[in-house]
Amino acid sequence: MQIDLEANKQNAIAFYRTAFVGDPMKAVELYVGAEYIQHNPLVGDGKQAFIDYFTEMQVQYPEKKIQFVRAVAEGDLVALHTHQTWPGDEEYVTMDFFRFDGDGKIVEHWDSIQQIPAMSKNGNSMY
């Protein structure tokens, strides 16, 4: 089976966007495979834990926003680089990695998040 890198990138973005804006159950139904392995220590393993986490996040922070800066795909992996804005004008840069199965479904996730500081010693953007 040939991997469709562009489809995987678009599906990773759609999955993340759908969950982030408040419909994690739909995100899981459309984009997740038979299993879902989670590496973020704040989120439990499995589909239901993912749904519960993002449902609670939507209740607590309904006005949060996300921009997708770039997506990179290689083999069965997709990396997303995002800019998130949270209440109180807190801004974060995130990097998420998704592993896809042979059917083009997400089965594993890793991430890293960093608050964007007010000043940078190097003057470079985080994007």
C-alpha positions, -999 to 999 in steps of 0.1 A, spaced: 0 0 0 13 34 -10 13 62 16 -5 94 6 16 120 23 -6 150 13 -37 132 25 -21 124 58 -11 160 62 -46 173 55 -61 146 78 -38 155 107 -48 192 103 -85 183 101 -82 160 131 -65 186 153 -87 214 142 -119 194 147 -108 184 182 -95 218 192 -126 237 182 -148 214 203 -158 182 185 -133 156 196 -157 127 192 -161 136 155 -124 139 152 -118 104 165 -147 89 144 -133 104 112 -95 103 116 -84 77 143 -76 41 136 -83 10 158 -60 22 185 -48 55 198 -15 57 216 -9 90 235 25 102 246 14 136 262 16 129 299 -14 151 306 -37 130 285 -47 94 291 -41 66 265 -68 57 241 -97 73 222 -120 80 251 -93 97 271 -86 120 241 -123 128 238 -126 135 275 -95 158 275 -106 179 246 -142 181 257 -131 195 291 -107 219 273 -135 232 252 -157 238 283 -128 256 301 -114 276 272 -140 280 244 -123 311 230 -89 295 223 -76 297 187 -52 277 166 -33 285 134 -15 258 114 19 272 104 33 242 86 28 205 81 56 180 72 51 144 62 75 116 59 67 79 58 39 72 83 45 104 103 31 139 100 45 169 120 24 200 126 38 233 138 11 255 152 4 288 169 -21 288 197 -37 318 214 -54 312 248 -74 334 271 -54 363 286 -35 366 253 -12 337 262 4 324 231 21 290 225 41 273 198 33 236 195 48 208 176 27 176 172 37 144 156 11 118 144 17 83 132 -7 69 107 -16 33 100 -18 17 66 -54 29 61 -44 65 66 -58 67 102 -40 83 132 -28 57 157 -2 75 178 6 111 190 35 130 205 37 167 212 57 196 227 44 230 237 62 262 247 49 295 257 60 323 233 81 347 254 78 385 253 114 388 243 139 367 224 177 370 228 182 360 192 155 381 176 142 352 156 105 342 154 95 308 167 81 301 132 
